[in-house]
């Protein structure tokens, strides 16, 4: 700006201010008259910036909702192929040193912090760490492969096959008289791939190999109903608990009843096999442990610890602990001692 023009402009402004206020004002200096000591630009130093690592750390998962929906609809095989190709490009172009492909969901959780954080592409700090002499990205002069060692390991790494779970049921079985009572255990699989279902007064068997349905028993003649079913470990015997408190042992292959066990005064809703020993839980709050190879009066053991109905029984894999759940909101662990059919009881509050 011209100094003379600036002086006249300031003089005119001072005259106007004097007319408005009786207090005289001294002319102020123009901000343009004092030169600034600092420049108006900042040029960062990029001498120590590691472009390969910084570019590799950019969050690539920030996509629009439409892109996320398209990614979810794509098949898992195509996603893994894309990840392998992306990792190969990062190794060859950026020297990322990726040797194996991570699970996309696990990788996303690892890359995304708990709080959103924006990473900058540029780093204005000097790189004090020296690069290692051999980081696996160099190509050996004796190698016939055009890619680096890390990329070769990436291509040779085994790919885990993706497990596909169907969204539609494989088979739908009609169960017209299945009781609506979650205290009962009316469905059980056998080791021979046979499904047993208790429907009203009958027990039906469905073979997963032949898809054949057979009726094992009908308790309508006895005026009783099925409250629980349980297969033995060998898959040849099935125990049927009834509403009157009986436990019937059936031979599934022959389709005949072997014998019936008494002892409960109410319905039997839980059954658990331990080799040839059968545990049964009832509404009478009792757990009976019996050996099906001997007469019932000689092998019966009574265990009482619940104050309400016994809803579930399960043996441990080593056949030493029996877990029992009751309607009194308690789970008890019964330890099988060395003596035959002797137990030590523990209660879980």
C-alpha positions as CSV (number, residue, x, y, z in Angstrom):
1,X,0.0,0.0,0.0
2,X,1.2,3.5,-0.8
3,X,2.5,5.2,2.4
4,X,1.0,8.6,1.4
5,X,-2.4,7.1,0.8
6,X,-2.3,5.2,4.0
7,X,-1.4,8.4,5.9
8,X,-4.4,10.3,4.4
9,X,-6.7,7.4,5.2
10,X,-5.7,7.3,8.8
11,X,-6.0,11.1,9.1
12,X,-9.6,11.0,7.7
13,X,-10.5,8.2,10.2
14,X,-9.1,10.3,13.1
15,X,-11.1,13.4,12.1
16,X,-14.3,11.3,12.0
17,X,-13.6,9.9,15.5
18,X,-12.9,13.4,16.8
19,X,-16.3,14.6,15.6
20,X,-18.0,11.7,17.3
21,X,-16.2,12.0,20.7
22,X,-14.6,15.0,22.5
23,X,-11.8,12.8,23.5
24,X,-8.9,13.1,21.1
25,X,-7.5,9.9,19.7
26,X,-3.9,9.4,18.7
27,X,-3.4,7.8,15.3
28,X,-2.6,4.1,15.5
29,X,0.0,2.4,13.5
30,X,-1.0,0.2,10.7
31,X,-0.5,-3.5,11.1
32,X,1.0,-3.5,7.7
33,X,3.7,-1.1,8.6
34,X,5.3,-3.6,11.0
35,X,6.8,-6.5,9.1
36,X,6.2,-10.0,10.5
37,X,9.1,-11.9,11.7
38,X,7.5,-15.4,11.0
39,X,6.5,-16.7,7.6
40,X,2.9,-17.8,6.7
41,X,3.9,-21.3,5.6
42,X,5.0,-24.5,7.3
43,X,7.1,-26.9,5.3
44,X,7.6,-30.1,7.4
45,X,10.7,-32.2,7.2
46,X,10.1,-35.6,5.6
47,X,13.7,-36.9,5.8
48,X,12.9,-39.6,8.4
49,X,9.4,-40.6,7.3
50,X,8.9,-44.3,6.7
51,X,6.5,-44.2,3.8
52,X,6.1,-48.0,3.5
53,X,5.0,-48.6,7.1
54,X,2.8,-45.5,7.4
55,X,1.0,-46.3,4.2
56,X,0.5,-49.9,5.4
57,X,-1.0,-48.6,8.7
58,X,-3.8,-46.7,7.1
59,X,-7.2,-48.1,8.1
60,X,-8.6,-49.7,5.0
61,X,-11.8,-50.9,6.7
62,X,-13.5,-47.5,6.6
63,X,-16.2,-48.1,3.9
64,X,-19.6,-46.8,3.2
65,X,-22.7,-48.8,4.4
66,X,-23.4,-49.9,0.9
67,X,-19.9,-51.3,0.5
68,X,-20.2,-53.1,3.8
69,X,-23.5,-54.7,2.7
70,X,-21.9,-55.8,-0.6
71,X,-18.9,-57.3,1.4
72,X,-21.2,-59.3,3.7
73,X,-23.2,-60.6,0.7
74,X,-20.0,-61.8,-1.0
75,X,-18.9,-65.4,-0.4
76,X,-16.1,-66.1,2.1
77,X,-14.0,-67.8,-0.6
78,X,-13.9,-64.6,-2.7
79,X,-13.1,-62.6,0.4
80,X,-10.1,-64.8,1.2
81,X,-8.9,-64.6,-2.4
82,X,-9.0,-60.9,-2.2
83,X,-7.1,-60.8,1.1
84,X,-4.4,-63.1,-0.3
85,X,-4.0,-60.9,-3.4
86,X,-4.0,-57.7,-1.2
87,X,-1.3,-59.2,1.1
88,X,0.8,-60.2,-1.9
89,X,0.7,-56.7,-3.3
90,X,1.6,-55.2,0.1
91,X,4.6,-57.5,0.3
92,X,5.9,-56.7,-3.2
93,X,5.1,-53.0,-3.4
94,X,5.3,-51.9,0.3
95,X,7.5,-54.5,1.9
96,X,4.8,-55.3,4.6
97,X,6.3,-58.8,5.3
98,X,3.0,-60.7,5.6
99,X,3.5,-64.4,5.8
100,X,-0.1,-65.7,6.6
101,X,-3.6,-64.5,6.0
102,X,-5.5,-63.6,9.1
103,X,-9.2,-64.1,9.7
104,X,-11.1,-61.0,8.4
105,X,-13.1,-60.5,11.5
106,X,-10.1,-61.1,13.8
107,X,-8.0,-58.7,11.8
108,X,-10.7,-56.1,11.9
109,X,-11.0,-56.3,15.7
110,X,-7.2,-56.2,16.0
111,X,-6.8,-53.1,13.7
112,X,-9.7,-51.2,15.1
113,X,-8.9,-49.6,18.5
114,X,-11.5,-49.3,21.3
115,X,-11.8,-45.6,20.7
116,X,-11.8,-44.2,17.1
117,X,-8.4,-42.9,16.2
118,X,-7.4,-41.2,13.0
119,X,-3.9,-42.1,11.7
120,X,-2.0,-39.6,9.6
121,X,-0.2,-40.7,6.5
122,X,2.7,-38.3,7.2
123,X,5.0,-38.6,10.2
124,X,7.2,-35.6,11.0
125,X,9.7,-37.4,13.2
126,X,13.1,-38.8,12.4
127,X,13.5,-42.6,12.0
128,X,16.1,-43.6,14.5
129,X,15.7,-47.3,14.1
130,X,17.9,-48.9,11.4
131,X,16.5,-51.4,9.1
132,X,17.5,-55.0,9.6
133,X,19.9,-56.4,7.0
134,X,17.6,-59.2,6.0
135,X,13.9,-58.7,6.6
136,X,12.7,-61.4,4.2
137,X,11.7,-59.1,1.4
138,X,14.9,-59.5,-0.6
139,X,14.9,-62.0,-3.5
140,X,17.7,-64.5,-3.4
141,X,19.9,-64.5,-6.6
142,X,19.4,-68.2,-6.8
143,X,15.6,-68.2,-6.5
144,X,13.6,-68.7,-9.7
145,X,10.5,-67.1,-8.2
146,X,9.8,-63.5,-9.1
147,X,8.4,-62.7,-5.6
148,X,10.1,-62.2,-2.3
149,X,10.6,-64.8,0.4
150,X,7.7,-63.5,2.5
151,X,5.4,-63.7,-0.5
152,X,6.5,-67.3,-1.2
153,X,5.7,-68.2,2.4
154,X,2.3,-66.5,2.0
155,X,1.5,-68.5,-1.2
156,X,2.7,-71.8,0.4
157,X,0.7,-71.3,3.6
158,X,-2.2,-73.8,3.9
159,X,-5.7,-72.4,3.6
160,X,-8.2,-73.5,6.1
161,X,-11.5,-74.6,4.5
162,X,-14.5,-72.5,5.3
163,X,-17.3,-74.2,7.2
164,X,-20.6,-73.3,5.7
165,X,-23.7,-73.6,7.9
166,X,-26.9,-73.8,6.0
167,X,-29.6,-71.3,6.9
168,X,-32.4,-73.7,6.1
169,X,-33.1,-77.0,8.1
170,X,-31.9,-80.2,6.7
171,X,-35.0,-82.1,7.8
172,X,-38.3,-81.2,9.4
173,X,-40.0,-83.8,11.5
174,X,-43.6,-83.5,12.6
175,X,-44.0,-83.6,16.4
176,X,-47.8,-83.2,17.0
177,X,-47.9,-84.3,20.7
178,X,-44.6,-82.9,22.0
179,X,-45.3,-81.6,25.5
180,X,-44.7,-77.9,26.1
181,X,-42.8,-78.4,29.3
182,X,-39.1,-77.4,29.5
183,X,-38.6,-79.5,32.6
184,X,-38.9,-82.7,30.5
185,X,-36.1,-84.2,28.3
186,X,-38.0,-85.7,25.4
187,X,-35.3,-85.7,22.6
188,X,-32.0,-87.5,22.6
189,X,-29.4,-88.7,20.0
190,X,-27.7,-92.1,20.1
191,X,-24.2,-93.0,19.2
192,X,-25.6,-94.9,16.2
193,X,-27.1,-91.7,14.8
194,X,-30.7,-92.5,15.8
195,X,-32.9,-89.8,17.2
196,X,-35.5,-90.7,19.9
197,X,-38.5,-88.4,20.5
198,X,-41.2,-88.8,23.1
199,X,-44.6,-87.7,21.9
200,X,-47.4,-88.1,24.3
201,X,-47.6,-91.7,25.2
202,X,-45.3,-93.0,22.4
203,X,-41.6,-93.0,21.7
204,X,-40.5,-92.7,18.0
205,X,-37.1,-93.4,16.5
206,X,-35.8,-91.7,13.4
207,X,-32.6,-93.0,11.7
208,X,-30.4,-90.3,10.2
209,X,-28.9,-92.9,7.8
210,X,-32.1,-94.2,6.3
211,X,-34.6,-91.5,7.3
212,X,-36.9,-94.2,8.5
213,X,-39.3,-93.6,11.4
214,X,-40.4,-96.4,13.7
215,X,-42.5,-96.4,16.9
216,X,-40.7,-98.0,19.8
217,X,-43.4,-98.1,22.5
218,X,-46.9,-97.0,23.3
219,X,-47.7,-96.4,27.0
220,X,-51.4,-95.7,26.4
221,X,-52.3,-99.2,27.4
222,X,-50.7,-98.6,30.8
223,X,-52.4,-95.2,31.2
224,X,-49.0,-93.5,31.3
225,X,-47.1,-90.9,29.3
226,X,-43.4,-90.3,28.3
227,X,-41.5,-87.6,30.3
228,X,-37.9,-88.3,29.3
229,X,-35.7,-90.4,27.0
230,X,-32.0,-91.3,27.2
231,X,-29.7,-93.4,25.1
232,X,-27.0,-95.6,26.5
233,X,-23.4,-95.0,25.4
234,X,-23.3,-98.0,23.1
235,X,-26.5,-96.9,21.4
236,X,-28.4,-100.2,21.8
237,X,-30.5,-99.4,24.9
238,X,-32.8,-96.5,25.5
239,X,-34.3,-95.6,28.8
240,X,-37.8,-94.1,29.0
241,X,-39.0,-92.2,32.0
242,X,-42.7,-92.0,32.6
243,X,-45.2,-89.8,34.4
244,X,-46.0,-92.4,37.1
245,X,-42.3,-92.6,38.1
246,X,-41.2,-95.7,36.2
247,X,-38.0,-96.1,34.2
248,X,-38.3,-98.6,31.3
249,X,-35.3,-100.1,29.6
250,X,-35.9,-100.9,25.9
251,X,-33.8,-102.7,23.3
252,X,-34.0,-100.5,20.3
253,X,-32.7,-103.1,17.8
254,X,-35.2,-105.8,18.9
255,X,-38.0,-103.3,19.7
256,X,-38.9,-104.9,23.0
257,X,-39.0,-103.9,26.6
258,X,-36.3,-105.6,28.8
259,X,-37.6,-104.5,32.3
260,X,-39.0,-101.6,34.2
261,X,-37.4,-99.9,37.2
262,X,-39.4,-98.6,40.2
263,X,-38.4,-96.3,43.0
264,X,-39.8,-92.9,42.1
265,X,-43.1,-91.6,43.3
266,X,-43.4,-88.8,40.7
267,X,-42.6,-88.2,37.1
268,X,-39.0,-88.9,35.9
269,X,-37.8,-85.9,33.9
270,X,-34.0,-86.5,33.7
271,X,-31.9,-89.5,32.7
272,X,-28.1,-89.9,32.4
273,X,-26.1,-93.0,31.5
274,X,-22.7,-93.9,32.8
275,X,-21.6,-97.1,31.0
276,X,-24.1,-99.7,32.5
277,X,-25.2,-97.4,35.3
278,X,-28.3,-95.3,34.9
279,X,-29.1,-92.1,36.9
280,X,-32.7,-90.9,37.0
281,X,-34.0,-87.6,38.5
282,X,-37.6,-87.1,39.5
283,X,-40.1,-84.6,40.8
284,X,-39.9,-86.3,44.2
285,X,-36.5,-84.6,44.6
286,X,-34.7,-88.0,44.5
287,X,-31.8,-89.2,42.3
288,X,-31.6,-92.9,41.9
289,X,-28.4,-94.6,40.7
290,X,-28.9,-98.2,39.4
291,X,-26.9,-100.8,37.5
292,X,-28.9,-102.4,34.7
293,X,-26.8,-105.6,34.8
294,X,-27.9,-106.5,38.4
295,X,-31.3,-106.7,40.1
296,X,-32.7,-103.3,41.1
297,X,-32.8,-104.0,44.8
298,X,-29.1,-104.7,45.0
299,X,-27.7,-101.8,43.0
300,X,-30.1,-99.0,43.9
301,X,-28.6,-95.9,45.6
302,X,-30.7,-92.9,46.6
303,X,-29.3,-89.4,46.5
304,X,-31.2,-86.5,48.0
305,X,-30.0,-83.0,47.9
306,X,-32.5,-80.9,46.0
307,X,-35.5,-79.3,47.6
308,X,-37.5,-79.3,44.4
309,X,-37.8,-81.2,41.2
310,X,-34.6,-82.6,39.6
311,X,-34.5,-81.1,36.1
312,X,-31.2,-82.2,34.6
313,X,-28.5,-84.8,35.0
314,X,-25.2,-85.1,33.2
315,X,-22.1,-87.2,33.7
316,X,-18.6,-85.8,33.1
317,X,-16.4,-87.2,30.3
318,X,-14.2,-89.1,32.8
319,X,-17.3,-90.7,34.4
320,X,-16.4,-89.5,37.9
321,X,-18.7,-86.5,38.4
322,X,-22.4,-86.3,38.1
323,X,-24.0,-82.8,37.8
324,X,-27.6,-82.4,38.8
325,X,-29.7,-79.3,38.4
326,X,-32.9,-78.7,40.3
327,X,-35.8,-76.3,40.3
328,X,-34.5,-74.9,43.5
329,X,-31.9,-73.0,41.5
330,X,-29.0,-75.2,42.6
331,X,-26.4,-77.3,40.8
332,X,-24.9,-80.2,42.7
333,X,-21.8,-82.2,41.8
334,X,-21.8,-85.8,42.9
335,X,-18.3,-87.4,43.1
336,X,-18.2,-91.1,42.3
337,X,-15.7,-92.7,44.8
338,X,-13.7,-95.9,44.4
339,X,-16.3,-97.9,46.3
340,X,-19.1,-99.1,44.0
341,X,-21.9,-96.6,43.8
342,X,-20.7,-94.4,46.6
343,X,-20.9,-90.6,46.2
344,X,-19.6,-87.5,47.8
345,X,-21.9,-84.5,47.3
346,X,-20.9,-80.9,46.5
347,X,-23.3,-78.0,46.1
348,X,-22.8,-75.0,43.9
349,X,-24.7,-71.9,45.1
